[in-house]
Structure formats: structure tokens, C-alpha cells
Amino acid sequence: MPLIEVNQIHLAYEIHGQGLPLVLIAGLGYDRWMWHKMVPYLADKF
């Protein structure tokens, strides 16, 4: 999983699909796993 450091905070990210960028932000207490079913559908347009 790629990481980027911003203001001494390490963020993991994933890149899927093509087109306009879309950033999915999980709420408090959740991780990126909550998007696993939606990513394939969103990757068709974003």
C-alpha cells in the first residue's frame, strides 16, 4: 500500500479507475475497508 507523508501524518492511498478524481474519506472509527464494495462501480466513472 503506497504511503504519503503530509504534515508528519502518514496517509495510505489507493488508485482505481480513470477520469475525474474522487476522494473517499472514512468516518471516525472506520477504515478504507468500508468502500470495498463501492470502488468497482465508482471506478467506471472516476
ChimeraX attribute file (.defattr): number of C-alpha atoms within 10 A of each C-alpha:
attribute: neighborCount
match mode: 1-to-1
recipient: residues
	/A:1	6
	/A:2	9
	/A:3	11
	/A:4	10
	/A:5	9
	/A:6	8
	/A:7	5
	/A:8	7
	/A:9	9
	/A:10	11
	/A:11	11
	/A:12	11
	/A:13	11
	/A:14	9
	/A:15	11
	/A:16	13
	/A:17	14
	/A:18	11
	/A:19	10
	/A:20	8
	/A:21	12
	/A:22	12
	/A:23	9
	/A:24	9
	/A:25	11
	/A:26	12
	/A:27	9
	/A:28	6
	/A:29	5
	/A:30	10
	/A:31	10
	/A:32	13
	/A:33	8
	/A:34	12
	/A:35	14
	/A:36	8
	/A:37	9
	/A:38	9
	/A:39	15
	/A:40	12
	/A:41	10
	/A:42	14
	/A:43	16
	/A:44	11
	/A:45	12
	/A:46	14
